């Protein structure tokens, strides 16, 4: 049953909605693993709206970093999202190499389980080059992690204006 799916695209491209539809087409009770750290009231409200939209058929898990501590064997699990998950590693050290190695190791531990994994991520490197050195380092981190996940994925979908484009 093990399967890895990566859904990527820009902000508001329809990634999360597509991932939710896919998860529900594969399971009547999928797992939603939210990786966000709630840092202000506006973001808390955004999370609340997402939770309300999903409904009761979802098993909701909030996990900022250590995805592998949760047993999702035999389940369909949507991880939303890689960008926020990586932020939780990066904000501790601002070290791209250390964050990348820690995230790769955690990804490998987590996806060693026999489950269907649907990862949502952002294509933040598709825009211009940031004037901020910290943002450029984070863009590198995310780009390299996205490549790592995509290499191991059975399927990769790019969302463009709400339209899924199969890449792999």
N, C-alpha and C positions, 0 to 999 in steps of 0.2 A: 504493500500500500504506500510506501514512502514515495513522496513526490514533492518537489520544490517548484513553486511558481513565483516569479518576480513580476510585479506590476510597477512600472515606472512612468514618469511624466512630470510635467510642470505643475505648479500650484493651480488648483481648481480645474485640473484636466479631467477629473472624474475617476481618479485612481481608487479612492476608498469605496466609492459606490460600486464600481466594477468588481472590486475584491469582495465586497459584501455579497453581491449577487452571485458571484462564483462560489463562494463558501456555502451559501444557502442552496445552491443547485447540487452541491456535493454532500450536504448533511442537513438533517432537520434540526440539529442542535450543535452548531459550530462553536468554536472557542474564539473569542475576540481578545487578543492580547494587546493592550494599550501600553505603549512605552513612554508616554509623555510625562514629564515632570511639570506639575502645575505651578507656574511662577507668578500668575496674577489673576485678578478677577475676570478679565476679559477672556483669558484662556480657559479658566474654570467653566465659564458659561458655554464656550465652544464645545468643551468635552461633554457637558450636560446635554447639549443639543444632539451630539453624536449618539450618546447613550440612549436618549429618548427615541431617536429614529430607528435604532436597531431592534428594540423590542425584547420580549422575554424569552424567545427561543435561543438566544445567545448565552453562552457561559462567559462572563466577563472576568478577565484577569488584568490587574494593573501591575506591571513589572517594568521598572525603569532600566534595569541592566541585566539581571541574571535570569534570562529566559529559561535556561536549562534546569532551574530548580523546580519547574512545573512539569509534571508528567502529563503529556498530551498524547500518549501512545494510542493509536487507533482512532484518533480524532482528526477533524479538519480544523486547522488553526490559522487565523488571520493575524498577522503581526503588523500593526499600524503605529508607528512607521519606523523604518530604518534611520531616517534623518534624525528624528528625536532620540532614538536609541543611541546613535553615535554621539549626539550632543552630550548625553549623560556620561560617556567615557571621556570625551574631549574636554569638558569643562573642569574635570578634576586635575588635568595636567597640562593641557594645551599642546601636548606632545603627539604629533601625528603618528609616528612609528609605534609608540607604546599603545596608543588608542586603537590603532589598526590591528596590532597583534592581539590585544585583549578581545576586541570584537570578533576577530576571526576565530579565536579559540572558543569563545562563547557560542558563536554560530555553529561551529562543528559539534560541540557538546549537545546543543539543543536539537540540531537536525539529525543526530544519530538515532533519535527515536523513530519508530515506525509510525509515521503520521503524514498527513498532507499539509504542507506549509505554504501559505500564501503571504509573501512579503510585499509590503507597499513601501516604495521609496520615491525620492524626488530626484529629478535631473537638474540639480542646481548649477552644474557646470555648463549648461547650454546657453546661458546669458553672457553678458560681458564680464570682463575681469574686474573683480572688486578692488577698490582703492585700499581696503583694509587688509593688512597682512594676516590677521587672525582669520578673517573670512576666506582668504585664499588658501590658508592651511586647512581649514575645515572642508573647503571644496575639494581639495586633494584627497583628504581622508574619505569623504563620501564617494568620490569617483572611484577610488581604489576598492572600497568595500562593495560598491555596486557591481564592479567588475568581478570581484570574488564570488559574490552570490550568483551572478548571471552565469559564470562558468559552471557552477554546480547545479543550476536550475534545469529542470526538464522543459520548462516553458518560460518565455519572457514576453511580456506584453507592454508596448508603449502606448500610453493614452494621449491622444491628441484631440483637444476640443470635445471630449466626451466619446471619442471614437477609438475603440481598441484596435491597435495594429500589432499583429503577431510578428515578433522579431525572431523568436526561436521556438 
